[in-house]
Amino acid sequence: MDLPESSAPTLRLVQATESEMIESSTLGSISWKGPLDTNQYLQREAHLRNQDLTRDGGITYWILVDTAAAPSPNDSRRILASCETIRKRALISRFGAAPKEIICHGIGSVHCNPEYRGRGFGRRMMVELAKILDTWQQKEGDFYARLGWKTYPSKHIALAPKSSHERKISFPKGVILTSEDVDGLCRTDEANLRYEMAKSDPRASDVRVALIPDAATIKWHHSREEFLAKVLFDRRPKAKGAVAEVPNGRKIWCIWTRTFGKNRDENVLNILRLSVEGEETFGQPALNKITDNVRNHAQQAQVDAIAAVLEAAQFEASDWGMSSVQLWNPSPLLVLAARHLDHSAEIVDRHEECLPSLRWHGLPEPNDSTIDWLLNEKFGWC
């Protein structure tokens, strides 16, 4: 097979045409279709392209091609590797200044044709993509200098499903959320995030960044699960999360999504976002200090309310035949609540998949150790 070297100057990362997008999605289905067949996968991708987050240029499809190669009879270009980028809203706070809203780009569906793997095309594609995003960001005026990719901690804690008759009565029952509740809670969550990032915190790093858990992002995840639930089970997932209140009137809620795999072990109820109004550990690196005890009655009430919404997730996971409930990068308070439900719940370090990485542009150029990525939770995945 006549293939170029990955370092060849004739390689270009270009936006895919409609037919090339379908071709790259078909190739990518080998890795990403899960329990779907190829046609169902292509239908799902078309469905996801037409959501608030992705329509009107919100998603871009990229292919790595060799510009020196002769075109095929149908004028299509040979796809060496492919990926997609999704525009997302984010906040950045530099050196204690008020947070500024920016645009970031989530990268997903990274794939290399199996016949071409091991030749460095995937690596070359990411290098070229970084160059393009540099230009995009400079045009948008958000960032000016660049820093390389930095991998951040990737941990989760898992809880087993359980039936509702096993409910503990030592804390309140979580109230189920539906799709009608999502918009309002997302607005509240964003307002709380902006408020907390605007506060001066001597413990905070020089630069703090956070993806915004807005309704468009959450509903993109829900559209994904709804498509699969309809195709696989002819069923509509109505429960989208759970909420509980603490005595001071503040709310604690989680919003979840169901992830369906090829077998039950791969079926997971993922907590997209768990919001604790007034949590003292906001903005601090997850899992710094975990003790078996809480300091006061107010914190105990928070732990009980978090446990209530997590238990509601366990019930939902049982109803849908999920293998577990997973919560990404939990704070110490969330770990305490999880262990309130299951004393043996352990924190799992991920080293090979779902590794969050950040590449950013800005002046002044910070050191790696001075950037905090807040709300590094499942909702940011794409």
N, C-alpha and C positions, 0 to 999 in steps of 0.2 A: 504494500500500500504506500503510495507516494504522499507522505505527510511532511509539512514543514517543521523545522525546529521551533521550539516554543519561544526562542529568542529572535526569531525572524522579524525583520523590520516591516514585512508586508502584513503581519497579523494586525487586525483591527477589531475593536469591540464596537458593534453598531447596533442600532435599534432594529428589532426584527420586524419584517413585514407581517401582514396577517397570516399568510400561508406559512412563513417561517416560525411564527409564534406557535401555530398548531403543531408543526413538526417538532419544535423544541419541547413542547409540552408532552407530545407523544413519547419522545425519548426520555424525558424526565419521569414519565409515569412508571418506568422500570423501578425507580427508587421511591417515588412519593405516592403511588396510588393506594397503598394499604389494602383494605378489603374490597376496593372497587375494581371493576374491570377497566380496560383502557377507555372505552367509550364513556363510561360513567365518570371517570376521572376528568376527561375533557369537558364533559357537561358541568362538573363541579367547578372547574377553573373558569369556565364562561360565566357561571353564576357568581363567583367571587369577584370577577372583573366588573360587575355591575352593582357594586355596593357603594355607599356614600364615601367610604374611605378610598376607593380605588377608581371610581368613574371620573371622567373629565380629566384624564392625565394623571390621576393619582398613582397609577402603576405603570411601570415601563419595563418592557421585555428586551433583554440584551442577548446577543449571540457573538461569539468570537469566531471570526472568519479569516481566511487567507485571501487578501485582495489580489494576489498574483495567480490564484488558481483559475482555471478555465471554468466558466459557468456551465451548469448542467443543461440538458436539453430544455428543461422547463424554467430556466433562468434562476433557479434557486441556488443559494450558496451553501457549501458544505459547512455544517455547524460543528465546530470543534468543542465548544463548551457553551453553557447558557446560564442565565440567572435572571432575576427580576428585582426591581427596587420599588418600594412603596413609600410615598411621601407621608411623613408623620409630623405632628406638632410636638414641640418639646420646649422646655424651659432651661435657661442657663443663668447662673448667678456667679459673678466673678468678684472675689475679694470682698465679700460682704455687701456688694451692691444689690439693688433691687433686681429681681429676676426679669429676664427679657425673653419674650417668646421668639422662637426660631423654627426653622424647618430642618428636619433630619430625614435620612433615607434608610429605611430598613431593607436589608438584603435577604432574599429568600430563594428557595428552589435552585440552589447552586448545583449544577449537574454537568458531568462530562460524559460524552458518549462512551460506553464501556469499551468499544473497539479502540478508542484513542487514549485510554487512561495510562498513567505512568509516564507521560511524555511532557508534563509540566504545563499543559494547556489551562488547567484550572487555576494554577498559580498566576499565569500570565493574564488570565481574564480578570482576576482580582486587582492586579497591578494597574491594568488599563481602566478598570472601573473607578479605582481611587482617583486617577488623574481626571476622569470626567466629572466626578462629584466635586473635586476641587474647583473646577471651573464653574459648575452650577452654583456652589455655595458663594463663590466670589461674586457672581452676577446677582445673587440675592442679597448680598451685603451682610451676611450673617457672620462669616468667618474669613480670615485672610491668610493665616499661616496654617501649616498642617503638621499633624503628629501621626505616627504610625498606629496600626491596630494594637489595642491593649485588651487582653483577656481578663475578665472579671470573675470573681467567685461564682461558681455554679453549684448550688446546693438545693436540696429539697428535703422535706420531711413528709412521710407517707403515713396515712391512716387506713386501716382496713374498713371496708363497708360494714354496715350493720343494719338490721331491720329496726323499724320504728318502735317495736315493743321492748327493745332493749334500752330505751331512752333513760338517761340519768335524770333524776328529779332534783339534784342539788343546785341546778342553775336554770335560768329561764329557757323557754323553748324559742328557738329561732323562727321568725316569721318568714315564710317563703316570698321571694320576689318574683315578679313576672316581667315580661318585656316592657310593659307600661311604666315600670319603676326605673328603668335604666337611665333615661335621659336626666331625670332630676338628680339621681344619686351621682351621676358623672359630673354634673355641674357643681354639686356640692364638693365632690372630691377635688376637682380642679381648683375651686376657690380656696379650699383648705391647703392644697399644695402650694399655691401662690403665696398665701399668708405665711406658711411655715418657712418657705425659702426666703422671704423678705426679712425674717427675724434675724438679728445678729446672734450668732452662736460661736463662742470661742472654741468649741470643740470641732467645728466644721472645717473641712479642707478649703484651700484657696478657691477652688472652682467646684461648683455643684451643678450637675445636669440631671434632668429627669424627662422621660417621655410623659406626655400628658395622657392619662387614662380617660380619654373623651368617649362620647357615645359612638362616634363613627368607628373607632377602633374596637370597642367592645362588641358592637353589632356585626362587625366583619367576622369575628370569631363565632358569634352565634349563627350567622348565616351558614358558616361552614358546618357546624354540628347539625343544624336543621336539615341541610341537604343530605348528609349521610344518614341521619335518623330516618328520613323519608325513604331513601333508596334501600337501606338495609332492613328496616323494621316496619316501614309504613306507619311511622309513629312521629308525633310532634313533641319535642321537649318543651314543656310549659314553664317549669321551674328554672329560673335563671340565677338564683342565689338565695341568700337569707340575710335577715337583719335582726339585730337585738339592741335594746337600750340599756344603759347603765343608769343608776339612780340620779346622777347629775344632769340627765336629759340628753347626753351625747349618744350618738348612734355608732354602732359597729356593724359593718356589713361585709359580706363577701359576694362576689359575682363569679360564677363558674362556667365552664364549658365542658362538654363531653368529647373526649378524643377516642375515636374508634380505630382499632388496629386489626390485624389479621386473625387474632385470637383473643380470648378473654384476658390473658395476661397483658396484652397491649392496650386494653380498654381502660382508660384512666379518666377520672373526673378531676380536671385541673382547675385550681382556683386561679382565675385570671387576675383578680385584684382583691385584696383584703384591706379594708380601710378602718383604722381605729382613730376616731376623732380625739385629738389631744394626747396621743401616745407619746410618752417621754422619750422613746428611743427613735423618734422620727429623724431620718437623715443620718443616723449613725450606722456604721458598718454592721451588717447582720451577724449575730452570733458572737459578739465580743465577749459577753459575760452571761452565763446562764446559771442560775441557782435554782434550787428546788423550792424556794420560798418566795413569797411576795412581801413587799415592804409595809403595806398598809391596806386598809379596807377598800380604798378607792381603786387601788391596783388589783385587788382581789375581784372586785366587781367587773373590771375590764377583762380579766382572765376568764371569769365565768361567762361573760357575754361572747367573747371570742370562741370559747368552747361550744357555746350554744349554736353559733352559725356553722362551725366546723362539723358539729354533730348532724346538723341538717344536711350538710354535704354528704356525710356518711350514709344517711338514709337514702338520699337520691342516688348515690352510687350503687347501693344495694338494689334499688328498684330497677336500675338500668343494666345490671349485671357487670358493673365495673370491677376491676381487680383492686383498685385503691383510689384514695383521694390524695392528691399531691399539691403541696404548697411550696412555691419556689422562694428561696432566699429569705426565710422567715426571720423576723426580729426575735430577740430573747423573749419578749412578752408572748409572741405567737407560739414559740416552742413550749413555753410553760403551759399554755392553753391546750396544745396538742397532747402533751404528756398528762394533762388533767383527764383526758379521754383515754389515753393508752400510755401507761407508765413505761412501756418498752419502746415507744416510738423513737426511732433513731434518725439522725441527720445523715443524709447520703450526699457524698461528694461526687459530682459528675465530671469526668475527665475526657470523654470521647464524643459526647453529643450534647446538644443544647447549651453550647458554651457562649455566653454573651461576650461580644467584643465591641470595643468602641474606638472609632477613629474620628478625630475631630480637628477643626480648624479654628484658630483664634490667636489674638494677641492680647497680653503677652503669652508666650508659649509656656505652658505649665509643665512641671515634672510629673511623671506618672503617679507618684505617691500623693500628689495634691489634688487629684480629681476624685470626687465622690459621685457615683452613679446612684441616684435615689430611685426608689420604686422599681428595682430591677426584678420585675415579676413577670408572670406568664403573659400578661396582656401585651407586652412589648414584642413578643415572638411573632414572626411572620413567615 
